[in-house]
């Protein structure tokens, strides 16, 4: 098995707004010993959603092979059709693609005429924030194609266009990056790889300055950094294919079956594990880590293939996750997710097309929280 299976590289890689001040809002308590700063914050993904946003992949500059693009569209449609059984889904696409897309999408999936290039709604889609008082806004993360590695003429404008259509405030503190590169417990703690943020292809500030901007953007108090890996994949090692918060104090992390310090990706995954195992959250709790074993017998044998069980999506009443054809680890992943989310249906899908281009289900989805 190639130990680079965790690597989030992508096939077909090609080479703002002012800060909005928040004032007059009171701070409020969230969990033991935690007082969140006043203003907007990113809530826990596991809380109730109003809907899910997704993006329809269409660009032949990004996906050069027509047949593979069709395969991708079928996979995105299957994910959307699975989620819409549990909550509303909006698919973003230019109007000229709607007729063909409708052949694959459930009639329950709503289509909004917002142009897209690729499918990564987690990174280029709207990042919704709430203020705990019934207000909703969108956080602008200034998506720049993972540091200029991919065309983003339309994808770079999606957050602003969704905010305009919904009549929502667009908040921007100048930070450049992708929400797939940071995990939040919805309370006040963040996890991120430095390689995705403290990187001149996105931000030119110091680690401390970038950390402060991330905490402001997400409404966080504590940011746990791990080094990650820069320059080896398009995302510079997004955290959401490796480790995810289940709830405050609880993290699921995927690790290879055996430790190999000589393998770059294996070693980096264990390094992140060690850092998280020794870390405390904003409330002073030590993090409890649950390990899912990386699959070994997968259907796609490629150095670029990402087989991440933790790149799952939590929606109303369900967890939508991937299976990879390894009976033993697929079943382990189902058990771990069922234990972590006991009141939700666990839906496992074959999304190998996304793994071939370096992502998964979480990368392709973005929740709008209910307020």
N, C-alpha and C positions, 0 to 999 in steps of 0.2 A: 504493500500500500504506500503511495506517495505521502510522506508526512507533511507536504505542503498543502494538504487538503483544506486547511483552515484559511488559506490565503485568499483574500477577496480581490482578485484581479478581474479585469473586465475585457471582454472581446471587443475588437473594433474601436480602440481608443484613438481619438484625434487630439492631434495637438490643439454712492447713493443718497439713500434718503437720510435726513438729519436725525439726531438723537431726540427721542421724545421723552421729556421729563415727566415723572409721575409724582404728584404731590397731593397733600390733603387726604391721604388714605392711611388708615390705621393698621398697625401690625396686628397679627392674631396668632394664637397658639396652634401648633400642629404637632401632636405627639408629645411624649414625655421630654420636658426640658427644651423644646424647640419653639422658638418664636420666629416665624418667617418675616422677612422684610416686607414693608407695605408695597402694594402694587401687584402686577400680573406675574403669574408663574405657570409652569408646565405641570399639569396634574398627572397622577398615576395613570398609566395606560389601562389598567384593569378597572378603573371606575367607568360608570356608564357612559356610552357614546351617543351622540346625536346621529352620527353617520360616519362612514369611512370614505376617504378620498383615494382614488387610484389614477394612474396615468396610462394612456394607451401608447405603446411603442410604435413608431412609424418611420423613423429616420433611416434611410439607406446609407447615409454617411456614417452612422454608428454601427448599424447591422448590415453588413455588405451583402450577405447571402439572403436572397428573397425567401427561400424555403425555411431558413432558420428564423427569420423575422415572423413568418406565419406561425411557426412552432411557438415562438415567444408569445404571440398574440393569443393563441389557444390556451397557453398556460395562464396568462393574466386573466383571461375570461373565466377559466376554471376557478381561480382564486376568488374573483369577484362574485361568481355565481354561488360559491360556497359561503362567503361572508353574508350575502344578501338574504340567506335563510335565517340570519340572526339579527341583522340590523341593516338600515338603508345604506346603499353604496352609490357614490357619484363617480363616474368615469370621465376624466378630462380628455378631450381630443378636439382637433380642428373639425369643423362641420363636414368637410369633404370625406372624412373617414367613417362617419356614423353609419351609413348604409351597410358597408362591409362588416363593421364591428357588430351590428345588430344581429348578424347571422350567428354569432358566437355568444353574445351576452344574453342573459336572462332579461325578460321584459321588465323585471323589477329593478334592474340596474338603471339609474338615471344617468343621462349624458349631459355634460355641460360643455358649451362650445369654447373651450379654452385650449389653444394649440399646445402640443407637446412634441418633444423629440423622442424621449426615452421613457422608461417605466418607473424610475426610482422616486416614487412619491415621498418616501421617507426623507430623502435628501433635498429634493428640489420643490416639493409640495409645500402647502401652508403648514406652519408650526403654530398650532392654536394655543393660546394662553388664557387663563381665567384669573379673576381677582378675588374669588371667594364671596363676592357680593352680587353675583348674577350677571356680571359683564364678561364679554368674550372679545378677544382681539387676536391678531395674527402677528407673530414675531418674524421679522425679515432676517434671514440668515445669509443673504447675499451670495447664493449659490453661484460658484464660478467654474463649474465643471470639474470639481475635485482638483483645483489648482491649475486650471487651464488645460486639462488632459482630454476633454471631450467637448464637442459643440454643445452650446446651451443658449442659443438665440431665443428660443421659446421657453425652455425649462428654467432659465434664469429669471423669467418674469412671472412664473406661475403664482408665487405667493402674493405678489402685488395684484395680479388680475383676479384671484379668488377674493382677496380683501375688498377690491372694488365692487365685484359682483354682489358680495354679501353685505356691503356697507359697513365694514369693520375697520377699526383703527389699525394701521400698520406701524409696528414698533421697530425701531432700528437703532442699535447702538454702535454700528459700524463693524461688528464682528463678521468674519467670513468663514464659512464652514458648513457642515452638514449635520443634521440631527442624528443621523445614523452613527456619528462619531462620539455621541455622549449618551449615557444612560442616567435617568433620574428615578429616584424612588417616589417622586411626587410629593415628598415632604420637604426636604431641604438638602439632600445629599446627591452628588453627581459622581459618575465614574467616567473617565476618558483616557484615551491614549494620547500622549503628547504628540506623537507623530502625525496625528490628524489635525492638530490645531496649532501647535508651536512649530510652524512650518512656513517659510517665506513664500511658498506658493499660495498661501491663504492669508496669513497675518504676519506683520512685521514687528509686532510688539514683543515684549519679554513674556516669559512664562507666567509671571505674576500678573502682568497686565491682562493677558489673554484669559487667565483664570478668573480674574475679577469681572471681565465682560461676560464670560460664560455663566457665572453665578448670577449676575444681574439679569441676563437673558432668560434664565430658567427659574429665577426666584430661589436660588440655592444659597446655602451657608457653608457647606463643606464640599470640597472637590478633591476626589482621590485620583491622583495621576498615576498611570503606569507608562513606561517608555514607549511601548509599541514598536513598530518598524516603519521607517520612512523610505520611500523611493522604490519599493519592491512591488507595489500594486497601485491601482488607480485611486483607492481610498486612503492610502497610507495607514492601513490597518484600523478599520472601524471597530469599535468595541461591541456593537450589537450582533456581530457574528460569533462572539466569544463569551460574553458575560452579560446577564440581564438581571435587573431587579424584579423579584416576584412581588415584594412588598418591602416597606422599610425594614432594614436589618437582614433581609433574606435575598440571596443571590444564587442564580443557577449559572454554572460555567461549564463549558465543554472542553475536555482535555483528551489528547491522544491516549490510547490504551497503555502505551509505554513512554517513559521519559527518555528523550534523546537530546541532550544538551548541545550536540553538534549540529542539529537541525535548526535552522533559523526560526521557523514558525513554531516548532515544538517548544523550543527554549523560551520564546517570547510568551507563549500561552502560559507556561508554568511560572514565568516571572510575574505575569499579571496575577495569577492565582496566589502566589506568595505575598504579593503586596496587598491584595484584598483580604487575605487571611489574617494579616497583621493590622488591618485598618479598623477604625471606628467611624460611625456615621455622625451626623450633626447632633444627634441626641446622646452621643457617647456610647452607643451600643457597638460591640464587636460584631462584624458581619458573619453570618452563618452561611457557609458555602455548600451547595449541593452540586455534585459533579455528574454530568452526562458524558458517557464515553463516545468519542468520535467513531463514526462507522468505519469499518475496515473493508467490507465487501460491497462496494458501490457499483452502480450500473455504468457510470461514466468514469473512464480511466484517463484522467488528464491532470497535468500539474496545475492547471488553472481552475479546476473544479472545486467549488465550495460546497461542502456537505455539513451544514450547520443546523443542528436541531434547535439551538437556542435562538435562531433568527425566526422565531414564531411571532404570531400576531394574536393579541388578546382582544376579542370583541365581545359584544353582549351575549353571554351564555355559552361561549365557545372559545377554544384555543385552536387556531389554524396553524398547523405545523407541517414540516416536511418529513417524508420517509425516503430512504435511499436504497432499499432492497436488501439491506443487511438485517435479516430476521431478528437476530439477537439484540442488536443495538436499537433497531426501530422499536422493538417491544419495550426495551429499557426506557427509551425516551418517552413512550406513551405512559408508562408507569410513573416516571418522575413528574411529567406534566400533569397527570391526573391527581397526583398527590399535592402538587403545588397549587393547583386550581380545582379544588374538589367539587365545586358546584357548576362546572362548565363541561360541555361536551368536548372531547379531544378529537379533532378532525385532522387526519394525516393525508397529505396530498403528494403526488409525484410532481415535483417542480424542478426536475433536472435541468430544464432549459435555463432557469435562473441561475442555478449552480454553475452552468457552463460559462456564464458571463459574470460570475463573481458575486452573486447575491442570493437573496432568499425572500421569503414571504414578508418578513418585517420590512425589508428594504423597499418593497413594492406597495406599501400601505401607509396611510396616515389617518389617525383618528381625529374626529371633531368631538371634544368632550361635551356632554350635556351640562347645561347650566340652569 
